[in-house]
Amino acid sequence: MFGLLKTLFNLESGEGKKRRLEKLIATDPKLKEIGDRITNLNREAAKDLKEDEDFMEVMKELGIHIE
């Protein structure tokens, strides 16, 4: 969840920024809700993508693992 929002806010670098953002997300109900929704959407998408054998073969060839 935090990784997705960090990307959204472009705060991938810097340990201080990471801690500050994690604290912000943990204390803000709206950001937490957004993070949870993004996590659920990613789970659903991964489930659908795993059913597409051709797509998964291409991802495997590219070295991309879908959980």
CHARMM internal coordinates of N, CA and C (Angstrom, degrees):
IC EDIT
DIST 1 N 1 CA 1.4462
DIST 1 CA 1 C 1.5248
ANGL 1 N 1 CA 1 C 110.48
DIST 1 C 2 N 1.3259
ANGL 1 CA 1 C 2 N 117.64
DIHE 1 N 1 CA 1 C 2 N -50.29
DIST 2 N 2 CA 1.4527
ANGL 1 C 2 N 2 CA 119.78
DIHE 1 CA 1 C 2 N 2 CA -176.64
DIST 2 CA 2 C 1.5177
ANGL 2 N 2 CA 2 C 111.72
DIHE 1 C 2 N 2 CA 2 C -63.30
DIST 2 C 3 N 1.3341
ANGL 2 CA 2 C 3 N 116.65
DIHE 2 N 2 CA 2 C 3 N -36.22
DIST 3 N 3 CA 1.4543
ANGL 2 C 3 N 3 CA 119.70
DIHE 2 CA 2 C 3 N 3 CA -179.21
DIST 3 CA 3 C 1.5128
ANGL 3 N 3 CA 3 C 112.31
DIHE 2 C 3 N 3 CA 3 C -60.70
DIST 3 C 4 N 1.3048
ANGL 3 CA 3 C 4 N 117.05
DIHE 3 N 3 CA 3 C 4 N -39.74
DIST 4 N 4 CA 1.4560
ANGL 3 C 4 N 4 CA 120.98
DIHE 3 CA 3 C 4 N 4 CA -179.25
DIST 4 CA 4 C 1.5189
ANGL 4 N 4 CA 4 C 111.64
DIHE 3 C 4 N 4 CA 4 C -66.74
DIST 4 C 5 N 1.3002
ANGL 4 CA 4 C 5 N 116.12
DIHE 4 N 4 CA 4 C 5 N -41.93
DIST 5 N 5 CA 1.4673
ANGL 4 C 5 N 5 CA 119.04
DIHE 4 CA 4 C 5 N 5 CA 179.60
DIST 5 CA 5 C 1.5170
ANGL 5 N 5 CA 5 C 111.29
DIHE 4 C 5 N 5 CA 5 C -73.09
DIST 5 C 6 N 1.3391
ANGL 5 CA 5 C 6 N 117.40
DIHE 5 N 5 CA 5 C 6 N -32.25
DIST 6 N 6 CA 1.4585
ANGL 5 C 6 N 6 CA 119.55
DIHE 5 CA 5 C 6 N 6 CA 176.20
DIST 6 CA 6 C 1.5201
ANGL 6 N 6 CA 6 C 109.68
DIHE 5 C 6 N 6 CA 6 C -61.95
DIST 6 C 7 N 1.3308
ANGL 6 CA 6 C 7 N 115.78
DIHE 6 N 6 CA 6 C 7 N -42.13
DIST 7 N 7 CA 1.4551
ANGL 6 C 7 N 7 CA 119.80
DIHE 6 CA 6 C 7 N 7 CA 177.90
DIST 7 CA 7 C 1.5185
ANGL 7 N 7 CA 7 C 110.12
DIHE 6 C 7 N 7 CA 7 C -64.25
DIST 7 C 8 N 1.3135
ANGL 7 CA 7 C 8 N 116.55
DIHE 7 N 7 CA 7 C 8 N -43.72
DIST 8 N 8 CA 1.4551
ANGL 7 C 8 N 8 CA 121.42
DIHE 7 CA 7 C 8 N 8 CA 179.57
DIST 8 CA 8 C 1.5257
ANGL 8 N 8 CA 8 C 110.93
DIHE 7 C 8 N 8 CA 8 C -57.49
DIST 8 C 9 N 1.3203
ANGL 8 CA 8 C 9 N 117.49
DIHE 8 N 8 CA 8 C 9 N -42.00
DIST 9 N 9 CA 1.4547
ANGL 8 C 9 N 9 CA 121.38
DIHE 8 CA 8 C 9 N 9 CA -178.78
DIST 9 CA 9 C 1.5307
ANGL 9 N 9 CA 9 C 112.53
DIHE 8 C 9 N 9 CA 9 C -91.94
DIST 9 C 10 N 1.3335
ANGL 9 CA 9 C 10 N 116.93
DIHE 9 N 9 CA 9 C 10 N 5.34
DIST 10 N 10 CA 1.4673
ANGL 9 C 10 N 10 CA 122.66
DIHE 9 CA 9 C 10 N 10 CA 178.26
DIST 10 CA 10 C 1.5328
ANGL 10 N 10 CA 10 C 111.55
DIHE 9 C 10 N 10 CA 10 C 56.06
DIST 10 C 11 N 1.3017
ANGL 10 CA 10 C 11 N 115.75
DIHE 10 N 10 CA 10 C 11 N 46.13
DIST 11 N 11 CA 1.4653
ANGL 10 C 11 N 11 CA 120.60
DIHE 10 CA 10 C 11 N 11 CA -179.65
DIST 11 CA 11 C 1.5253
ANGL 11 N 11 CA 11 C 111.01
DIHE 10 C 11 N 11 CA 11 C -119.79
DIST 11 C 12 N 1.3049
ANGL 11 CA 11 C 12 N 116.59
DIHE 11 N 11 CA 11 C 12 N 41.72
DIST 12 N 12 CA 1.4576
ANGL 11 C 12 N 12 CA 121.09
DIHE 11 CA 11 C 12 N 12 CA -177.79
DIST 12 CA 12 C 1.5228
ANGL 12 N 12 CA 12 C 112.30
DIHE 11 C 12 N 12 CA 12 C -71.01
DIST 12 C 13 N 1.3078
ANGL 12 CA 12 C 13 N 118.35
DIHE 12 N 12 CA 12 C 13 N -31.29
DIST 13 N 13 CA 1.4551
ANGL 12 C 13 N 13 CA 119.84
DIHE 12 CA 12 C 13 N 13 CA -173.00
DIST 13 CA 13 C 1.5256
ANGL 13 N 13 CA 13 C 111.68
DIHE 12 C 13 N 13 CA 13 C -98.69
DIST 13 C 14 N 1.3024
ANGL 13 CA 13 C 14 N 115.40
DIHE 13 N 13 CA 13 C 14 N 154.79
DIST 14 N 14 CA 1.4553
ANGL 13 C 14 N 14 CA 121.14
DIHE 13 CA 13 C 14 N 14 CA 175.48
DIST 14 CA 14 C 1.5075
ANGL 14 N 14 CA 14 C 113.04
DIHE 13 C 14 N 14 CA 14 C 85.51
DIST 14 C 15 N 1.3234
ANGL 14 CA 14 C 15 N 115.10
DIHE 14 N 14 CA 14 C 15 N 121.69
DIST 15 N 15 CA 1.4608
ANGL 14 C 15 N 15 CA 120.88
DIHE 14 CA 14 C 15 N 15 CA -178.27
DIST 15 CA 15 C 1.5236
ANGL 15 N 15 CA 15 C 111.71
DIHE 14 C 15 N 15 CA 15 C -65.62
DIST 15 C 16 N 1.3344
ANGL 15 CA 15 C 16 N 118.29
DIHE 15 N 15 CA 15 C 16 N -38.13
DIST 16 N 16 CA 1.4580
ANGL 15 C 16 N 16 CA 120.95
DIHE 15 CA 15 C 16 N 16 CA 178.86
DIST 16 CA 16 C 1.5143
ANGL 16 N 16 CA 16 C 112.00
DIHE 15 C 16 N 16 CA 16 C -63.48
DIST 16 C 17 N 1.3359
ANGL 16 CA 16 C 17 N 116.00
DIHE 16 N 16 CA 16 C 17 N -41.63
DIST 17 N 17 CA 1.4590
ANGL 16 C 17 N 17 CA 120.02
DIHE 16 CA 16 C 17 N 17 CA 177.88
DIST 17 CA 17 C 1.5227
ANGL 17 N 17 CA 17 C 110.39
DIHE 16 C 17 N 17 CA 17 C -63.73
DIST 17 C 18 N 1.3305
ANGL 17 CA 17 C 18 N 115.99
DIHE 17 N 17 CA 17 C 18 N -38.99
DIST 18 N 18 CA 1.4666
ANGL 17 C 18 N 18 CA 120.79
DIHE 17 CA 17 C 18 N 18 CA -179.31
DIST 18 CA 18 C 1.5240
ANGL 18 N 18 CA 18 C 110.31
DIHE 17 C 18 N 18 CA 18 C -61.86
DIST 18 C 19 N 1.3091
ANGL 18 CA 18 C 19 N 117.03
DIHE 18 N 18 CA 18 C 19 N -49.34
DIST 19 N 19 CA 1.4708
ANGL 18 C 19 N 19 CA 120.46
DIHE 18 CA 18 C 19 N 19 CA 179.97
DIST 19 CA 19 C 1.5230
ANGL 19 N 19 CA 19 C 111.35
DIHE 18 C 19 N 19 CA 19 C -63.36
DIST 19 C 20 N 1.3313
ANGL 19 CA 19 C 20 N 116.34
DIHE 19 N 19 CA 19 C 20 N -40.97
DIST 20 N 20 CA 1.4636
ANGL 19 C 20 N 20 CA 120.77
DIHE 19 CA 19 C 20 N 20 CA -179.51
DIST 20 CA 20 C 1.5285
ANGL 20 N 20 CA 20 C 110.37
DIHE 19 C 20 N 20 CA 20 C -63.39
DIST 20 C 21 N 1.3326
ANGL 20 CA 20 C 21 N 116.49
DIHE 20 N 20 CA 20 C 21 N -43.16
DIST 21 N 21 CA 1.4566
ANGL 20 C 21 N 21 CA 120.13
DIHE 20 CA 20 C 21 N 21 CA -179.71
DIST 21 CA 21 C 1.5269
ANGL 21 N 21 CA 21 C 111.35
DIHE 20 C 21 N 21 CA 21 C -68.23
DIST 21 C 22 N 1.3281
ANGL 21 CA 21 C 22 N 117.37
DIHE 21 N 21 CA 21 C 22 N -42.00
DIST 22 N 22 CA 1.4633
ANGL 21 C 22 N 22 CA 119.93
DIHE 21 CA 21 C 22 N 22 CA 178.61
DIST 22 CA 22 C 1.5196
ANGL 22 N 22 CA 22 C 110.70
DIHE 21 C 22 N 22 CA 22 C -60.53
DIST 22 C 23 N 1.3243
ANGL 22 CA 22 C 23 N 116.48
DIHE 22 N 22 CA 22 C 23 N -39.64
DIST 23 N 23 CA 1.4647
ANGL 22 C 23 N 23 CA 120.40
DIHE 22 CA 22 C 23 N 23 CA 177.88
DIST 23 CA 23 C 1.5276
ANGL 23 N 23 CA 23 C 110.47
DIHE 22 C 23 N 23 CA 23 C -65.95
DIST 23 C 24 N 1.3280
ANGL 23 CA 23 C 24 N 116.29
DIHE 23 N 23 CA 23 C 24 N -43.51
DIST 24 N 24 CA 1.4586
ANGL 23 C 24 N 24 CA 121.19
DIHE 23 CA 23 C 24 N 24 CA 178.78
DIST 24 CA 24 C 1.5259
ANGL 24 N 24 CA 24 C 110.94
DIHE 23 C 24 N 24 CA 24 C -59.02
DIST 24 C 25 N 1.3191
ANGL 24 CA 24 C 25 N 116.82
DIHE 24 N 24 CA 24 C 25 N -47.39
DIST 25 N 25 CA 1.4608
ANGL 24 C 25 N 25 CA 121.37
DIHE 24 CA 24 C 25 N 25 CA -178.78
DIST 25 CA 25 C 1.5238
ANGL 25 N 25 CA 25 C 110.69
DIHE 24 C 25 N 25 CA 25 C -64.91
DIST 25 C 26 N 1.3326
ANGL 25 CA 25 C 26 N 116.13
DIHE 25 N 25 CA 25 C 26 N -42.92
DIST 26 N 26 CA 1.4621
ANGL 25 C 26 N 26 CA 120.26
DIHE 25 CA 25 C 26 N 26 CA -177.91
DIST 26 CA 26 C 1.5246
ANGL 26 N 26 CA 26 C 112.27
DIHE 25 C 26 N 26 CA 26 C -64.69
DIST 26 C 27 N 1.3214
ANGL 26 CA 26 C 27 N 117.05
DIHE 26 N 26 CA 26 C 27 N -28.72
DIST 27 N 27 CA 1.4679
ANGL 26 C 27 N 27 CA 119.46
DIHE 26 CA 26 C 27 N 27 CA -176.59
DIST 27 CA 27 C 1.5210
ANGL 27 N 27 CA 27 C 113.78
DIHE 26 C 27 N 27 CA 27 C -98.69
DIST 27 C 28 N 1.3152
ANGL 27 CA 27 C 28 N 117.80
DIHE 27 N 27 CA 27 C 28 N -10.68
DIST 28 N 28 CA 1.4588
ANGL 27 C 28 N 28 CA 120.59
DIHE 27 CA 27 C 28 N 28 CA -178.78
DIST 28 CA 28 C 1.5271
ANGL 28 N 28 CA 28 C 109.76
DIHE 27 C 28 N 28 CA 28 C -104.68
DIST 28 C 29 N 1.3221
ANGL 28 CA 28 C 29 N 118.08
DIHE 28 N 28 CA 28 C 29 N 113.43
DIST 29 N 29 CA 1.4608
ANGL 28 C 29 N 29 CA 120.63
DIHE 28 CA 28 C 29 N 29 CA -176.56
DIST 29 CA 29 C 1.5381
ANGL 29 N 29 CA 29 C 113.99
DIHE 28 C 29 N 29 CA 29 C -60.78
DIST 29 C 30 N 1.3194
ANGL 29 CA 29 C 30 N 116.89
DIHE 29 N 29 CA 29 C 30 N -35.93
DIST 30 N 30 CA 1.4733
ANGL 29 C 30 N 30 CA 119.74
DIHE 29 CA 29 C 30 N 30 CA -179.06
DIST 30 CA 30 C 1.5341
ANGL 30 N 30 CA 30 C 110.72
DIHE 29 C 30 N 30 CA 30 C -68.27
DIST 30 C 31 N 1.3363
ANGL 30 CA 30 C 31 N 116.72
DIHE 30 N 30 CA 30 C 31 N -44.65
DIST 31 N 31 CA 1.4655
ANGL 30 C 31 N 31 CA 119.44
DIHE 30 CA 30 C 31 N 31 CA 178.76
DIST 31 CA 31 C 1.5239
ANGL 31 N 31 CA 31 C 111.08
DIHE 30 C 31 N 31 CA 31 C -64.94
DIST 31 C 32 N 1.3347
ANGL 31 CA 31 C 32 N 116.61
DIHE 31 N 31 CA 31 C 32 N -38.02
DIST 32 N 32 CA 1.4669
ANGL 31 C 32 N 32 CA 119.96
DIHE 31 CA 31 C 32 N 32 CA 177.50
DIST 32 CA 32 C 1.5219
ANGL 32 N 32 CA 32 C 109.88
DIHE 31 C 32 N 32 CA 32 C -63.22
DIST 32 C 33 N 1.3186
ANGL 32 CA 32 C 33 N 116.68
DIHE 32 N 32 CA 32 C 33 N -42.51
DIST 33 N 33 CA 1.4699
ANGL 32 C 33 N 33 CA 121.26
DIHE 32 CA 32 C 33 N 33 CA 178.67
DIST 33 CA 33 C 1.5329
ANGL 33 N 33 CA 33 C 110.56
DIHE 32 C 33 N 33 CA 33 C -62.22
DIST 33 C 34 N 1.3150
ANGL 33 CA 33 C 34 N 116.67
DIHE 33 N 33 CA 33 C 34 N -43.73
DIST 34 N 34 CA 1.4675
ANGL 33 C 34 N 34 CA 120.75
DIHE 33 CA 33 C 34 N 34 CA 178.27
DIST 34 CA 34 C 1.5291
ANGL 34 N 34 CA 34 C 110.13
DIHE 33 C 34 N 34 CA 34 C -61.65
DIST 34 C 35 N 1.3231
ANGL 34 CA 34 C 35 N 116.39
DIHE 34 N 34 CA 34 C 35 N -45.56
DIST 35 N 35 CA 1.4690
ANGL 34 C 35 N 35 CA 120.68
DIHE 34 CA 34 C 35 N 35 CA 178.86
DIST 35 CA 35 C 1.5232
ANGL 35 N 35 CA 35 C 111.79
DIHE 34 C 35 N 35 CA 35 C -60.18
DIST 35 C 36 N 1.3226
ANGL 35 CA 35 C 36 N 116.75
DIHE 35 N 35 CA 35 C 36 N -42.41
DIST 36 N 36 CA 1.4639
ANGL 35 C 36 N 36 CA 120.63
DIHE 35 CA 35 C 36 N 36 CA 178.67
DIST 36 CA 36 C 1.5282
ANGL 36 N 36 CA 36 C 111.35
DIHE 35 C 36 N 36 CA 36 C -64.61
DIST 36 C 37 N 1.3180
ANGL 36 CA 36 C 37 N 117.02
DIHE 36 N 36 CA 36 C 37 N -40.57
DIST 37 N 37 CA 1.4680
ANGL 36 C 37 N 37 CA 120.73
DIHE 36 CA 36 C 37 N 37 CA 178.47
DIST 37 CA 37 C 1.5224
ANGL 37 N 37 CA 37 C 111.04
DIHE 36 C 37 N 37 CA 37 C -64.01
DIST 37 C 38 N 1.3290
ANGL 37 CA 37 C 38 N 116.65
DIHE 37 N 37 CA 37 C 38 N -42.90
DIST 38 N 38 CA 1.4638
ANGL 37 C 38 N 38 CA 120.52
DIHE 37 CA 37 C 38 N 38 CA 179.21
DIST 38 CA 38 C 1.5247
ANGL 38 N 38 CA 38 C 109.83
DIHE 37 C 38 N 38 CA 38 C -62.76
DIST 38 C 39 N 1.3279
ANGL 38 CA 38 C 39 N 116.78
DIHE 38 N 38 CA 38 C 39 N -42.48
DIST 39 N 39 CA 1.4631
ANGL 38 C 39 N 39 CA 121.08
DIHE 38 CA 38 C 39 N 39 CA 178.52
DIST 39 CA 39 C 1.5227
ANGL 39 N 39 CA 39 C 110.87
DIHE 38 C 39 N 39 CA 39 C -59.89
DIST 39 C 40 N 1.3165
ANGL 39 CA 39 C 40 N 116.91
DIHE 39 N 39 CA 39 C 40 N -45.12
DIST 40 N 40 CA 1.4709
ANGL 39 C 40 N 40 CA 120.77
DIHE 39 CA 39 C 40 N 40 CA 179.25
DIST 40 CA 40 C 1.5293
ANGL 40 N 40 CA 40 C 111.81
DIHE 39 C 40 N 40 CA 40 C -64.65
DIST 40 C 41 N 1.3250
ANGL 40 CA 40 C 41 N 117.26
DIHE 40 N 40 CA 40 C 41 N -41.55
DIST 41 N 41 CA 1.4670
ANGL 40 C 41 N 41 CA 120.43
DIHE 40 CA 40 C 41 N 41 CA 177.98
DIST 41 CA 41 C 1.5297
ANGL 41 N 41 CA 41 C 110.91
DIHE 40 C 41 N 41 CA 41 C -62.24
DIST 41 C 42 N 1.3298
ANGL 41 CA 41 C 42 N 116.42
DIHE 41 N 41 CA 41 C 42 N -40.69
DIST 42 N 42 CA 1.4573
ANGL 41 C 42 N 42 CA 120.00
DIHE 41 CA 41 C 42 N 42 CA 178.74
DIST 42 CA 42 C 1.5211
ANGL 42 N 42 CA 42 C 111.49
DIHE 41 C 42 N 42 CA 42 C -64.61
DIST 42 C 43 N 1.3216
ANGL 42 CA 42 C 43 N 117.32
DIHE 42 N 42 CA 42 C 43 N -40.09
DIST 43 N 43 CA 1.4724
ANGL 42 C 43 N 43 CA 120.75
DIHE 42 CA 42 C 43 N 43 CA 177.82
DIST 43 CA 43 C 1.5287
ANGL 43 N 43 CA 43 C 110.60
DIHE 42 C 43 N 43 CA 43 C -62.02
DIST 43 C 44 N 1.3314
ANGL 43 CA 43 C 44 N 116.29
DIHE 43 N 43 CA 43 C 44 N -46.18
DIST 44 N 44 CA 1.4637
ANGL 43 C 44 N 44 CA 120.43
DIHE 43 CA 43 C 44 N 44 CA -179.90
DIST 44 CA 44 C 1.5216
ANGL 44 N 44 CA 44 C 111.18
DIHE 43 C 44 N 44 CA 44 C -63.43
DIST 44 C 45 N 1.3231
ANGL 44 CA 44 C 45 N 116.95
DIHE 44 N 44 CA 44 C 45 N -42.79
DIST 45 N 45 CA 1.4629
ANGL 44 C 45 N 45 CA 120.56
DIHE 44 CA 44 C 45 N 45 CA 179.88
DIST 45 CA 45 C 1.5218
ANGL 45 N 45 CA 45 C 110.90
DIHE 44 C 45 N 45 CA 45 C -64.30
DIST 45 C 46 N 1.3226
ANGL 45 CA 45 C 46 N 117.19
DIHE 45 N 45 CA 45 C 46 N -42.78
DIST 46 N 46 CA 1.4631
ANGL 45 C 46 N 46 CA 120.57
DIHE 45 CA 45 C 46 N 46 CA 179.69
DIST 46 CA 46 C 1.5272
ANGL 46 N 46 CA 46 C 110.26
DIHE 45 C 46 N 46 CA 46 C -62.21
DIST 46 C 47 N 1.3029
ANGL 46 CA 46 C 47 N 116.29
DIHE 46 N 46 CA 46 C 47 N -40.06
DIST 47 N 47 CA 1.4723
ANGL 46 C 47 N 47 CA 120.80
DIHE 46 CA 46 C 47 N 47 CA 179.12
DIST 47 CA 47 C 1.5291
ANGL 47 N 47 CA 47 C 110.16
DIHE 46 C 47 N 47 CA 47 C -60.98
DIST 47 C 48 N 1.3284
ANGL 47 CA 47 C 48 N 116.77
DIHE 47 N 47 CA 47 C 48 N -44.96
DIST 48 N 48 CA 1.4696
ANGL 47 C 48 N 48 CA 120.83
DIHE 47 CA 47 C 48 N 48 CA 179.23
DIST 48 CA 48 C 1.5223
ANGL 48 N 48 CA 48 C 111.49
DIHE 47 C 48 N 48 CA 48 C -66.77
DIST 48 C 49 N 1.3229
ANGL 48 CA 48 C 49 N 116.70
DIHE 48 N 48 CA 48 C 49 N -41.50
DIST 49 N 49 CA 1.4638
ANGL 48 C 49 N 49 CA 120.36
DIHE 48 CA 48 C 49 N 49 CA -178.22
DIST 49 CA 49 C 1.5245
ANGL 49 N 49 CA 49 C 111.76
DIHE 48 C 49 N 49 CA 49 C -66.02
DIST 49 C 50 N 1.3192
ANGL 49 CA 49 C 50 N 116.89
DIHE 49 N 49 CA 49 C 50 N -35.24
DIST 50 N 50 CA 1.4705
ANGL 49 C 50 N 50 CA 120.68
DIHE 49 CA 49 C 50 N 50 CA 179.65
DIST 50 CA 50 C 1.5217
ANGL 50 N 50 CA 50 C 112.00
DIHE 49 C 50 N 50 CA 50 C -63.13
DIST 50 C 51 N 1.3145
ANGL 50 CA 50 C 51 N 117.31
DIHE 50 N 50 CA 50 C 51 N -24.87
DIST 51 N 51 CA 1.4618
ANGL 50 C 51 N 51 CA 121.47
DIHE 50 CA 50 C 51 N 51 CA 179.42
DIST 51 CA 51 C 1.5256
ANGL 51 N 51 CA 51 C 112.08
DIHE 50 C 51 N 51 CA 51 C -76.83
DIST 51 C 52 N 1.3137
ANGL 51 CA 51 C 52 N 117.96
DIHE 51 N 51 CA 51 C 52 N -17.65
DIST 52 N 52 CA 1.4660
ANGL 51 C 52 N 52 CA 122.93
DIHE 51 CA 51 C 52 N 52 CA 179.88
DIST 52 CA 52 C 1.5319
ANGL 52 N 52 CA 52 C 108.76
DIHE 51 C 52 N 52 CA 52 C -91.12
DIST 52 C 53 N 1.3270
ANGL 52 CA 52 C 53 N 116.00
DIHE 52 N 52 CA 52 C 53 N 98.73
DIST 53 N 53 CA 1.4645
ANGL 52 C 53 N 53 CA 121.18
DIHE 52 CA 52 C 53 N 53 CA -174.54
DIST 53 CA 53 C 1.5233
ANGL 53 N 53 CA 53 C 112.58
DIHE 52 C 53 N 53 CA 53 C -62.62
DIST 53 C 54 N 1.3307
ANGL 53 CA 53 C 54 N 117.87
DIHE 53 N 53 CA 53 C 54 N -39.45
DIST 54 N 54 CA 1.4635
ANGL 53 C 54 N 54 CA 120.38
DIHE 53 CA 53 C 54 N 54 CA 179.39
DIST 54 CA 54 C 1.5334
ANGL 54 N 54 CA 54 C 111.05
DIHE 53 C 54 N 54 CA 54 C -63.30
DIST 54 C 55 N 1.3145
ANGL 54 CA 54 C 55 N 116.08
DIHE 54 N 54 CA 54 C 55 N -44.51
DIST 55 N 55 CA 1.4539
ANGL 54 C 55 N 55 CA 121.11
DIHE 54 CA 54 C 55 N 55 CA 178.98
DIST 55 CA 55 C 1.5280
ANGL 55 N 55 CA 55 C 110.90
DIHE 54 C 55 N 55 CA 55 C -61.29
DIST 55 C 56 N 1.3294
ANGL 55 CA 55 C 56 N 115.82
DIHE 55 N 55 CA 55 C 56 N -45.09
DIST 56 N 56 CA 1.4606
ANGL 55 C 56 N 56 CA 120.09
DIHE 55 CA 55 C 56 N 56 CA -179.01
DIST 56 CA 56 C 1.5271
ANGL 56 N 56 CA 56 C 111.54
DIHE 55 C 56 N 56 CA 56 C -64.19
DIST 56 C 57 N 1.3147
ANGL 56 CA 56 C 57 N 117.14
DIHE 56 N 56 CA 56 C 57 N -34.74
DIST 57 N 57 CA 1.4617
ANGL 56 C 57 N 57 CA 121.01
DIHE 56 CA 56 C 57 N 57 CA 177.64
DIST 57 CA 57 C 1.5307
ANGL 57 N 57 CA 57 C 110.31
DIHE 56 C 57 N 57 CA 57 C -64.51
DIST 57 C 58 N 1.3189
ANGL 57 CA 57 C 58 N 116.75
DIHE 57 N 57 CA 57 C 58 N -43.94
DIST 58 N 58 CA 1.4596
ANGL 57 C 58 N 58 CA 120.83
DIHE 57 CA 57 C 58 N 58 CA 178.42
DIST 58 CA 58 C 1.5333
ANGL 58 N 58 CA 58 C 109.88
DIHE 57 C 58 N 58 CA 58 C -63.12
DIST 58 C 59 N 1.3255
ANGL 58 CA 58 C 59 N 117.17
DIHE 58 N 58 CA 58 C 59 N -44.11
DIST 59 N 59 CA 1.4670
ANGL 58 C 59 N 59 CA 120.49
DIHE 58 CA 58 C 59 N 59 CA 179.20
DIST 59 CA 59 C 1.5266
ANGL 59 N 59 CA 59 C 110.61
DIHE 58 C 59 N 59 CA 59 C -61.33
DIST 59 C 60 N 1.3181
ANGL 59 CA 59 C 60 N 116.49
DIHE 59 N 59 CA 59 C 60 N -40.86
DIST 60 N 60 CA 1.4635
ANGL 59 C 60 N 60 CA 120.83
DIHE 59 CA 59 C 60 N 60 CA 179.15
DIST 60 CA 60 C 1.5299
ANGL 60 N 60 CA 60 C 110.23
DIHE 59 C 60 N 60 CA 60 C -62.59
DIST 60 C 61 N 1.3222
ANGL 60 CA 60 C 61 N 116.80
DIHE 60 N 60 CA 60 C 61 N -43.10
DIST 61 N 61 CA 1.4601
ANGL 60 C 61 N 61 CA 121.17
DIHE 60 CA 60 C 61 N 61 CA 178.58
DIST 61 CA 61 C 1.5365
ANGL 61 N 61 CA 61 C 111.48
DIHE 60 C 61 N 61 CA 61 C -62.75
DIST 61 C 62 N 1.3244
ANGL 61 CA 61 C 62 N 116.26
DIHE 61 N 61 CA 61 C 62 N -32.39
DIST 62 N 62 CA 1.4645
ANGL 61 C 62 N 62 CA 120.97
DIHE 61 CA 61 C 62 N 62 CA 179.20
DIST 62 CA 62 C 1.5272
ANGL 62 N 62 CA 62 C 112.65
DIHE 61 C 62 N 62 CA 62 C -84.48
DIST 62 C 63 N 1.3362
ANGL 62 CA 62 C 63 N 116.47
DIHE 62 N 62 CA 62 C 63 N -4.07
DIST 63 N 63 CA 1.4549
ANGL 62 C 63 N 63 CA 120.65
DIHE 62 CA 62 C 63 N 63 CA 179.79
DIST 63 CA 63 C 1.5149
ANGL 63 N 63 CA 63 C 113.24
DIHE 62 C 63 N 63 CA 63 C 77.62
DIST 63 C 64 N 1.3397
ANGL 63 CA 63 C 64 N 116.44
DIHE 63 N 63 CA 63 C 64 N 23.87
DIST 64 N 64 CA 1.4648
ANGL 63 C 64 N 64 CA 120.85
DIHE 63 CA 63 C 64 N 64 CA -179.02
DIST 64 CA 64 C 1.5330
ANGL 64 N 64 CA 64 C 108.04
DIHE 63 C 64 N 64 CA 64 C -103.15
DIST 64 C 65 N 1.3162
ANGL 64 CA 64 C 65 N 114.98
DIHE 64 N 64 CA 64 C 65 N 125.35
DIST 65 N 65 CA 1.4696
ANGL 64 C 65 N 65 CA 120.95
DIHE 64 CA 64 C 65 N 65 CA -179.12
DIST 65 CA 65 C 1.5303
ANGL 65 N 65 CA 65 C 108.67
DIHE 64 C 65 N 65 CA 65 C -103.66
DIST 65 C 66 N 1.3031
ANGL 65 CA 65 C 66 N 116.99
DIHE 65 N 65 CA 65 C 66 N 127.64
DIST 66 N 66 CA 1.4569
ANGL 65 C 66 N 66 CA 121.78
DIHE 65 CA 65 C 66 N 66 CA 177.80
DIST 66 CA 66 C 1.5252
ANGL 66 N 66 CA 66 C 108.01
DIHE 65 C 66 N 66 CA 66 C -107.16
DIST 66 C 67 N 1.3196
ANGL 66 CA 66 C 67 N 114.61
DIHE 66 N 66 CA 66 C 67 N 120.22
DIST 67 N 67 CA 1.4801
ANGL 66 C 67 N 67 CA 119.63
DIHE 66 CA 66 C 67 N 67 CA -177.87
DIST 67 CA 67 C 1.4948
ANGL 67 N 67 CA 67 C 111.13
DIHE 66 C 67 N 67 CA 67 C -85.07
END
COOR INIT
IC SEED 1 N 1 CA 1 C
IC BUILD
